[in-house]
Amino acid sequence: MATIGDFVFVVGIFAGPPLVLITCVLLRVTRQPRWVYATAVALSAITVLAWGAYWYLWGKAFDYADTYRPVPLALDRASNITIAACFISSVLVAALGASRLVAAWNNRRKSGLVPT
């Protein structure tokens, strides 16, 4: 049975970066206000930095495991923190994108651009 930690790991590493990229592209093509796009890009930068830091730390942990030495607790904690940061920033970008896209769709409906 999957735990919450496994879910955070999978979303943070595998689903987060493509989700962030897709959300930023959708926000850009729907011509959102500048602050929305700037916020999405800033959160995306956090995602990219956390994702890169995780893989760097993973390589360090792999070096320890490859030589049959225990992985230091600080290294393990740091990799967990980077995964959490990647997950949180990915979710924030997705939530921002979803809320702004729904608002844009509702505004479009009200202006009569979408048939009811």
C-alpha positions in Angstrom: 0.0 0.0 0.0 1.4 3.4 -1.0 2.1 5.9 1.7 1.8 9.7 1.5 5.6 9.9 1.3 5.6 7.7 -1.8 3.0 9.9 -3.4 4.9 13.0 -2.6 8.1 11.4 -4.0 6.4 10.3 -7.3 4.7 13.6 -7.9 7.8 15.6 -6.9 10.2 13.8 -9.1 8.2 12.5 -12.0 4.9 14.4 -12.4 5.9 17.8 -11.0 8.3 19.1 -13.6 6.1 18.3 -16.6 3.0 19.6 -14.8 4.8 22.9 -14.1 5.9 23.2 -17.7 2.4 22.5 -19.1 0.8 24.9 -16.6 3.2 27.7 -17.5 2.6 27.2 -21.3 -1.2 27.2 -20.7 -0.9 30.4 -18.7 1.2 32.0 -21.3 -1.1 31.2 -24.2 -4.2 32.3 -22.4 -2.8 35.8 -21.9 -2.9 36.0 -18.1 -1.9 39.2 -16.2 1.8 39.7 -15.8 1.8 39.0 -12.1 0.3 35.5 -12.7 2.9 34.5 -15.2 5.7 36.0 -13.0 4.5 34.1 -10.0 4.3 30.9 -12.0 7.8 31.4 -13.3 9.2 32.1 -9.8 7.5 28.9 -8.4 8.8 27.0 -11.4 12.3 28.2 -10.7 12.0 26.8 -7.2 10.8 23.5 -8.7 13.7 23.3 -11.1 16.2 24.1 -8.3 14.8 21.6 -5.9 14.6 18.9 -8.7 18.2 19.5 -9.6 19.3 19.5 -6.0 17.5 16.3 -5.4 19.3 14.5 -8.2 22.7 15.9 -7.1 22.0 14.6 -3.5 20.8 11.3 -5.0 24.1 10.9 -6.7 26.0 11.6 -3.5 23.8 9.0 -1.7 24.4 6.5 -4.5 28.2 7.0 -4.1 27.9 6.0 -0.4 25.6 3.1 -1.2 27.9 1.9 -4.0 30.8 1.6 -1.6 28.7 -0.1 1.0 28.8 2.8 3.4 25.7 4.0 5.2 24.2 7.2 3.8 24.6 10.0 6.3 21.4 11.1 8.0 22.0 14.8 7.0 22.2 13.7 3.3 19.0 11.7 3.6 17.1 14.6 5.3 18.4 17.1 2.7 17.1 14.9 -0.2 13.7 14.6 1.6 13.5 18.3 2.0 14.3 18.9 -1.7 11.6 16.5 -2.7 9.1 18.2 -0.4 10.1 21.6 -1.9 9.7 20.3 -5.4 6.3 18.8 -4.6 5.0 21.9 -2.8 6.1 24.3 -5.6 4.6 22.0 -8.2 1.3 21.9 -6.4 1.3 25.7 -6.0 2.0 26.2 -9.7 -0.8 23.8 -10.6 -3.2 25.4 -8.2 -2.4 28.9 -9.5 -2.8 27.7 -13.1 -6.0 25.9 -12.5 -7.6 28.8 -10.6 -6.6 31.3 -13.3 -7.7 29.1 -16.2 -11.1 28.5 -14.6 -11.5 32.3 -14.0 -10.5 33.0 -17.6 -13.0 30.4 -18.8 -15.8 31.9 -16.6 -15.0 35.4 -17.9 -15.1 34.1 -21.4 -18.5 32.6 -20.9 -19.9 35.8 -19.4 -18.7 37.8 -22.3 -20.6 35.6 -24.8 -17.5 34.1 -26.5 -18.5 30.5 -25.6 -22.0 29.2 -26.6 -24.1 27.9 -23.7 
